[in-house]
Amino acid sequence: MTRKTNTIKHPHKKVNPQPLIKNIIGFISYFIIFVVIIPLLLYRAQQYNFLEVYLPNVDLIANLLTWSSGPYDIWSNLYKNDDSISRFTSRTLINYMALLGLTFIIARETKRTNNIFAGWSMAFVMLLTTYLLPTDIVTWFMEKAQNFSKTIHINKLSTDILSLTIGIIITLTFLGTEIIILQRYRKHVKQFAKYVYGIPKKLNM
């Protein structure tokens, strides 16, 4: 008869630093490529309309990179939502950068037009299509694509390619919708923002 042995947990046992180092390398490479280099190239190419939409959506890019994992899985924990300190820090910093990009675009538009409603109207559109809605919706579609691919029994590589492709399509759809609204209907959104601003005065009448 064999005796069962209990595994003793050592509270002072050193944690393997390799996953943490990989996460740090993944975040730094993401920051250099997608937050610094690509916006700089877009600026030099005078692609201002696309840059205007790109900057507040670095979180969507991080979401796609997390699904793809990247070389040696360096991006596998880039934008995951859990209680790990490194993952929480990475996701928070990425969200912070996206919001900084969003507020900069709004502030620049307000200063450029010298009209608070011009800047605020952009917030009406971009807060929804950039920050609040896309990530969960994109993730939902990618999960559905992944589950579907499993039902038809295709290999893991094809599954990953399919879900990533779906994610890219949905992400580009959000970006395209945002561009169209801001270019064609900004005047209407601006009027709506002005109307919302005047509601408290009307209620006091």
C-alpha positions in Angstrom: 0.0 0.0 0.0 1.4 3.3 -1.1 1.4 6.3 1.2 -0.1 9.6 -0.2 2.2 12.5 0.1 1.2 16.1 0.4 2.9 18.7 -1.7 4.4 21.4 0.5 4.2 24.9 -0.8 7.2 27.1 -0.1 6.1 30.7 0.3 9.6 32.0 -0.3 10.3 29.9 -3.4 11.5 32.0 -6.3 9.2 32.6 -9.2 10.4 31.8 -12.7 11.2 35.2 -14.2 11.0 34.0 -17.8 7.2 34.7 -18.3 7.5 38.1 -16.8 10.5 38.9 -19.0 8.6 37.7 -22.0 5.6 39.9 -21.1 7.9 43.0 -20.7 9.6 42.3 -24.1 6.2 41.9 -25.7 4.9 45.2 -24.2 8.1 47.1 -25.2 8.0 45.8 -28.8 4.3 46.6 -29.1 4.9 50.1 -27.8 7.9 50.8 -30.2 6.2 49.4 -33.3 2.5 50.3 -32.9 2.6 53.3 -30.6 5.7 55.1 -31.9 6.9 53.9 -35.3 3.6 53.4 -37.2 2.0 56.8 -36.0 5.3 58.5 -37.0 5.1 56.9 -40.5 1.5 57.9 -40.9 2.3 61.5 -39.9 5.2 61.7 -42.3 3.0 60.3 -45.0 0.4 63.0 -44.2 -2.3 60.4 -43.5 -3.9 62.6 -41.0 -7.4 61.2 -41.3 -6.2 57.7 -40.7 -3.9 58.8 -37.9 -6.8 60.5 -36.2 -8.6 57.2 -36.0 -5.5 55.1 -35.4 -4.2 56.8 -32.2 -7.2 56.1 -30.0 -7.4 52.5 -31.2 -4.1 51.1 -30.0 -6.1 49.0 -27.6 -7.9 47.2 -30.5 -4.5 46.5 -32.0 -3.3 45.1 -28.7 -6.4 42.9 -28.6 -5.6 41.4 -32.0 -1.9 40.9 -31.1 -2.9 39.0 -28.0 -5.0 36.6 -30.0 -2.1 36.1 -32.5 0.4 35.7 -29.7 3.2 36.9 -32.0 6.7 35.5 -32.4 7.6 33.2 -29.4 4.3 34.1 -27.8 5.6 37.5 -26.7 2.2 39.1 -27.1 0.1 36.3 -25.6 -0.4 38.2 -22.4 -0.4 41.7 -23.8 -4.1 42.6 -23.4 -5.6 39.9 -21.2 -8.0 40.7 -18.5 -7.2 38.8 -15.3 -5.7 39.2 -11.8 -2.1 38.8 -12.8 -0.1 42.0 -11.9 1.9 42.0 -15.2 -1.2 41.5 -17.4 -3.2 44.1 -15.4 -0.4 46.6 -15.7 0.0 46.0 -19.5 -3.8 46.3 -20.2 -4.1 49.4 -18.0 -1.2 51.1 -19.7 -2.6 50.3 -23.2 -6.0 51.6 -22.2 -4.4 54.7 -20.8 -2.5 55.3 -24.1 -5.7 54.9 -26.1 -7.5 57.4 -23.9 -4.6 59.8 -24.2 -4.8 59.5 -28.0 -8.5 60.1 -27.8 -8.4 63.2 -25.6 -5.5 64.6 -27.7 -7.6 64.4 -30.8 -10.6 66.0 -29.1 -8.4 68.8 -27.6 -6.7 69.5 -30.9 -10.0 69.7 -32.8 -11.4 72.1 -30.1 -8.4 74.3 -30.4 -8.2 74.1 -34.2 -11.9 75.2 -34.7 -12.1 77.3 -31.5 -15.4 75.6 -30.9 -16.0 73.4 -28.0 -18.9 71.6 -29.7 -16.6 70.6 -32.6 -14.3 68.8 -30.2 -17.1 67.4 -28.0 -18.9 66.0 -31.1 -15.9 63.9 -31.8 -16.1 62.5 -28.3 -19.7 61.5 -29.0 -18.6 59.3 -31.8 -15.1 58.1 -30.8 -15.9 57.1 -27.2 -18.4 54.5 -28.5 -16.6 53.3 -31.7 -13.1 53.5 -30.3 -13.2 52.6 -26.6 -16.5 51.4 -25.2 -17.9 49.0 -27.8 -15.2 47.5 -30.1 -12.9 45.3 -27.9 -15.7 43.1 -26.4 -17.5 42.8 -29.8 -14.3 41.9 -31.6 -13.4 39.4 -29.0 -17.0 37.9 -29.2 -16.8 37.4 -32.9 -13.3 35.9 -32.7 -14.4 33.4 -30.0 -17.4 32.5 -32.2 -15.1 31.9 -35.2 -12.8 29.8 -33.0 -15.7 27.7 -31.7 -17.1 27.3 -35.2 -13.8 26.1 -36.5 -13.6 23.5 -33.8 -17.0 22.1 -34.9 -15.7 21.5 -38.4 -12.5 20.0 -37.0 -9.9 22.1 -38.7 -6.3 22.3 -37.3 -5.2 24.8 -34.8 -3.3 27.0 -37.3 -6.3 27.3 -39.5 -8.4 28.0 -36.5 -6.1 30.8 -35.4 -6.0 32.3 -38.9 -9.7 32.3 -39.2 -10.4 33.9 -35.8 -7.7 36.5 -36.4 -9.0 37.3 -39.8 -12.5 37.8 -38.4 -11.0 40.0 -35.7 -9.2 42.2 -38.3 -12.3 42.5 -40.4 -14.5 43.6 -37.5 -11.8 46.0 -36.2 -11.4 47.6 -39.7 -15.2 47.8 -39.8 -15.3 49.9 -36.6 -12.4 52.1 -37.9 -14.1 52.6 -41.3 -17.5 53.4 -39.6 -15.8 56.0 -37.4 -14.0 57.6 -40.4 -17.3 57.8 -42.4 -19.2 59.3 -39.5 -16.5 61.9 -38.7 -16.0 62.9 -42.3 -19.6 62.9 -43.6 -21.8 63.5 -40.5 -19.6 65.5 -38.2 -21.8 68.6 -38.7 -24.9 66.7 -37.6 -23.1 65.3 -34.6 -21.9 68.8 -33.7 -25.4 70.1 -33.8 -26.5 67.2 -31.5 -23.7 68.0 -29.1 -24.8 71.6 -29.0 -28.4 70.5 -28.4 -27.3 68.2 -25.5 -25.4 71.1 -24.0 -28.5 73.3 -24.1 -30.7 70.8 -22.3 -30.0 72.0 -18.7 -30.9 75.6 -19.7 -34.2 74.4 -21.2 -35.0 72.4 -18.1 -34.4 75.6 -16.0 -36.9 77.5 -18.0 
